[in-house]
């Protein structure tokens, strides 16, 4: 009995020591270390969806690289969206960030992000925001034949992520990036053969992720996406 109590005490002390060591080695979100020129990594995210009438622009700056701590820009450093300065905010989950929300209808088209560092160096990034729409709606019920989807708002050759999920616990569903030509993409009978009969949830997400064109030495990326979703009932035969 004494041996068991001693073992439990040792385990608790070990756990407490490990937890304190881990906390000592981690910095709180929004903390920063001393910057060196070009050490700021740019992380830009812009997204919208058919279910929200606003688009979200979330900009973060990381110290040293993609895995660095988020940093708050100290004046004269600043970030502007279409010439308008953005103010900082932070949370324990995301760290420091700069966010803007805009009506989607008024945000379609080209925009510019300007990051000016504390030494006055400027890094401009232009991007184009677009939304996709379904030309014709899916039927409420669909059998296991091919389903052709027609989309508006895309380039002649573009890319859309297809997500299909059903109600089966063991089902892996479908998650893939499809090439869309002339606004047409196919959900094949082979795809539907992997789904169980019943309600199916579908998401179509136009997404683009690429390196920032004008960036500090640490690098940067910009991710843009717009999604829509539908549900239909998959049946074995109509």
C-alpha positions in Angstrom: 0.0 0.0 0.0 2.8 2.4 0.9 4.6 1.6 -2.3 1.4 2.4 -4.3 1.0 5.8 -2.5 4.7 6.6 -3.1 4.4 5.8 -6.8 1.3 8.0 -7.1 3.2 10.9 -5.5 6.2 10.4 -7.8 3.8 10.4 -10.8 2.1 13.6 -9.7 5.4 15.4 -9.1 6.7 14.2 -12.6 3.5 15.5 -14.2 3.6 18.8 -12.4 7.3 19.3 -13.4 6.5 18.4 -17.1 3.6 20.8 -17.2 5.7 23.7 -15.7 8.5 23.0 -18.1 6.1 23.0 -21.1 4.6 26.3 -20.0 8.0 27.9 -19.5 9.0 26.9 -23.0 5.9 28.3 -24.7 5.0 32.0 -25.3 1.5 33.3 -24.9 -0.4 34.2 -28.1 0.5 37.7 -29.3 3.9 37.6 -27.6 7.0 38.4 -29.7 10.7 38.3 -29.6 13.1 40.9 -31.0 12.6 41.3 -34.7 15.3 41.3 -37.3 14.8 42.8 -40.8 12.7 40.7 -43.0 11.8 38.2 -40.2 8.0 38.7 -40.4 6.0 36.0 -42.1 2.8 37.2 -43.7 -0.3 35.0 -43.3 -3.4 36.3 -45.2 -6.8 34.5 -45.2 -9.9 35.7 -47.0 -13.1 33.6 -47.1 -16.8 33.8 -47.7 -19.7 31.5 -48.1 -23.2 31.4 -49.7 -24.7 31.2 -46.2 -23.1 34.5 -45.0 -23.6 37.9 -46.7 -20.2 39.1 -45.5 -16.6 38.2 -46.4 -13.9 37.9 -43.7 -10.4 39.1 -44.1 -8.0 37.8 -41.5 -4.4 39.0 -41.5 -1.7 37.7 -39.2 2.1 38.4 -38.9 4.4 35.7 -37.5 7.8 36.2 -36.1 10.5 34.3 -38.0 8.4 32.1 -40.2 5.2 30.1 -40.6 5.5 28.4 -37.2 6.5 31.6 -35.3 4.5 33.4 -32.7 1.9 36.0 -33.8 3.1 39.6 -33.4 1.4 43.0 -32.9 2.7 45.6 -35.3 4.3 48.5 -33.4 4.0 52.0 -35.0 5.1 53.1 -37.5 4.5 49.5 -38.7 0.9 49.0 -40.0 -1.3 47.1 -42.4 -3.9 48.6 -44.7 -6.7 47.0 -46.7 -7.5 49.1 -49.8 -5.9 52.1 -48.1 -7.8 51.7 -44.8 -5.7 50.9 -41.7 -6.7 47.8 -39.8 -6.7 47.7 -36.0 -5.3 44.8 -34.0 -7.2 42.2 -31.9 -6.2 39.0 -30.2 -7.5 35.8 -28.7 -5.9 32.9 -26.8 -6.8 30.5 -29.6 -5.4 32.5 -32.6 -3.0 35.0 -31.1 -2.8 38.5 -32.5 -4.6 39.3 -35.7 -6.1 42.0 -37.9 -9.6 41.5 -39.2 -12.1 43.2 -41.5 -15.6 42.2 -42.5 -17.3 43.5 -45.7 -20.5 42.9 -47.6 -19.8 40.3 -50.3 -21.7 42.1 -53.0 -19.4 45.2 -52.6 -16.2 43.2 -52.1 -16.2 41.2 -55.4 -13.2 42.1 -57.6 -9.7 43.3 -56.9 -8.2 44.5 -53.6 -4.8 45.4 -52.2 -3.2 44.6 -48.8 -0.3 46.9 -47.9 2.0 45.9 -45.0 4.5 48.5 -44.0 7.2 47.4 -41.5 8.8 49.4 -38.7 11.6 50.4 -41.1 9.3 51.8 -43.7 9.6 48.9 -46.2 6.4 48.3 -48.0 5.0 44.9 -49.2 1.9 45.1 -51.4 -0.3 42.2 -52.3 -3.2 42.4 -54.8 -5.8 39.7 -54.8 -9.1 39.0 -56.6 -12.2 37.8 -54.6 -15.0 36.0 -56.4 -17.9 33.8 -55.6 -19.4 30.8 -57.3 -23.0 30.1 -57.9 -24.9 27.0 -59.1 -26.5 27.6 -62.5 -29.3 25.0 -61.8 -30.3 23.5 -58.5 -29.8 19.8 -57.6 -32.9 17.7 -57.4 -34.2 16.9 -53.9 -33.5 13.2 -54.7 -30.8 11.6 -56.8 -30.2 8.1 -57.8 -26.8 6.5 -58.3 -26.2 7.8 -61.8 -23.8 10.6 -62.8 -24.6 14.1 -61.5 -23.5 17.0 -63.6 -23.0 20.3 -61.7 -22.8 23.7 -63.5 -21.2 26.6 -61.8 -21.0 30.3 -62.6 -18.2 32.7 -61.6 -15.2 30.5 -62.4 -12.4 30.8 -64.9 -12.5 28.6 -68.0 -10.3 26.2 -66.1 -10.6 26.4 -62.4 -10.4 24.3 -59.2 -13.1 23.4 -56.7 -13.0 21.2 -53.7 -15.8 18.6 -53.5 -16.9 17.3 -50.1 -19.6 14.7 -49.8 -20.6 13.2 -46.5 -23.4 10.8 -45.6 -24.9 9.5 -42.3 -22.9 6.3 -42.0 -20.3 6.4 -39.1 -17.8 4.2 -41.0 -18.1 6.1 -44.3 -15.0 8.1 -45.4 -17.1 10.2 -47.8 -15.4 12.2 -50.6 -12.8 15.0 -50.1 -10.9 16.0 -53.2 -9.9 18.9 -55.4 -11.6 18.8 -58.8 -10.6 20.5 -62.1 -13.6 22.4 -63.4 -13.7 23.1 -67.1 -16.2 25.6 -68.6 -18.0 25.7 -65.3 -18.9 22.0 -65.4 -17.9 19.3 -62.8 -19.0 15.7 -62.5 -20.0 13.6 -59.5 -19.8 10.2 -61.1 -21.8 7.0 -60.4 -18.5 5.6 -59.0 -18.4 8.4 -56.5 -21.9 7.8 -55.4 -21.3 4.0 -55.1 -19.2 4.8 -52.0 -22.0 6.6 -50.3 -24.8 5.0 -48.3 -28.5 5.7 -49.2 -30.1 8.6 -47.3 -29.2 12.2 -46.7 -26.0 13.5 -48.3 -24.4 16.8 -47.5 -22.4 18.4 -50.3 -19.9 21.3 -50.1 -18.3 23.0 -53.1 -15.4 25.3 -52.2 -13.4 27.4 -54.6 -10.0 27.8 -53.0 -6.7 29.4 -53.9 -3.5 29.3 -51.8 -0.3 30.7 -53.1 2.9 32.4 -52.0 2.6 36.2 -51.5 4.2 37.9 -54.5 5.9 40.7 -52.6 7.1 39.5 -49.2 9.8 39.7 -46.6 12.6 37.2 -46.4 10.6 35.1 -44.0 8.0 34.5 -46.7 4.2 34.6 -46.7 1.1 33.0 -48.2 -2.4 34.2 -49.1 -5.5 31.8 -49.0 -8.8 32.8 -50.5 -12.0 30.6 -50.6 -15.7 30.8 -51.2 -18.1 27.9 -50.5 -21.6 26.8 -51.0 -23.4 23.8 -49.7 -26.4 21.6 -50.6 -28.2 18.5 -49.3 -30.0 15.8 -51.3 -31.4 12.4 -50.7 -29.5 9.5 -52.3 -31.8 6.7 -53.3 -31.1 3.4 -55.0 -33.7 4.1 -57.8 -36.2 6.7 -58.6 
